């Protein structure tokens, strides 16, 4: 959450740490990993920088959305997914 409002390297690394140490692979873990894989390096100093593959952020966002939707009762899933997509589009349009 901090990385969204303050997209600094320190916050990205915190998101990476939190995502990797999560006890389950639910939406919060995948969301943290999406932020962490949006840039920077997968390794910390003193190791050689290793940039994340370009597709990792999109895959983590997808996993976050799908695991969140799976927690919703089946009859309500379509409506929830549509609302999530609408919210994402509004965020994109703000920039």
N, C-alpha and C positions, 0 to 999 in steps of 0.2 A: 504494500500500500504506500509506503514512504517513497519508493522509487517512482511511482506515478507522478507525484507532485514535486519530487526532487530527484530527477534522473541523473544522479551522479554515480561515479564508479563505485564509491564506497557502498552506496545503497544497492547497487546492482549485485555486488559481491555478497552483501547480506542476504539478498533475495536468493542467490545461488545456494548459499549455506543453508538457509531455512528450507528451501525446496528439497535439497538432497537429504536433509536429516529428518524430514517429516516421517512420522510413524506409519502413515498410510499414503496412498497415491490419490487422494481426493482433490477436489477443486482448489483448495488453498495451495497445496503443494504444486500442482500444475501451473497455477497462476504465477506463483513465485518463480518457477522455472522459466515461464514465458518471458518474464521481465529479465531474468538473469541471462537468458540466451539471446537477448535482443542486440547484443554487441559485446565489446570488450573481449576478454579471453576466458577460456575455460580453466586455465591454470593461473595460479598466483605466482608472484615473484618468489624465488629467483628463477623459476622455470621459464623457458621460451614461451612466448604468447601463442595460444592456440585459439583462433577465432571459432565461434560456434558455426556449425553448418547453417546456411541460409534458411533452411526449412524448419529448424528446430522450434523457433518461436511460434510459427503457425501450428505446428503439431501439438505443442504444449497448450495453446489456447483452445484448440479443438478438443483435446483431452479434458481440459477444465470444464468446458461447456457441456460435453457429453456426460461426464461423471456427475455434474450438477443436475442435469436433466434426468438422469437415471434415478435421482433421489425423489423426483416428483411423481405423484400418482399418474399412471398411464393415461387416463382420460384428460389430464391437464397438461401433458407434455407439449403438445403442439402449440398451445397458447403461450406457454412459458418460453419455448424456443423462439417463437415469433417475437415476443417481447424482448428477449435478449438480443436478437438480431437488430430490431428497431433501435434499441439503446446503443448498440455498437455503431450503427450508421449515424446516429445523432452525434456521437463522440467524434467520428471522422469528419463530419460536416462542420464542427466547431473550429477546426484548424483551417 
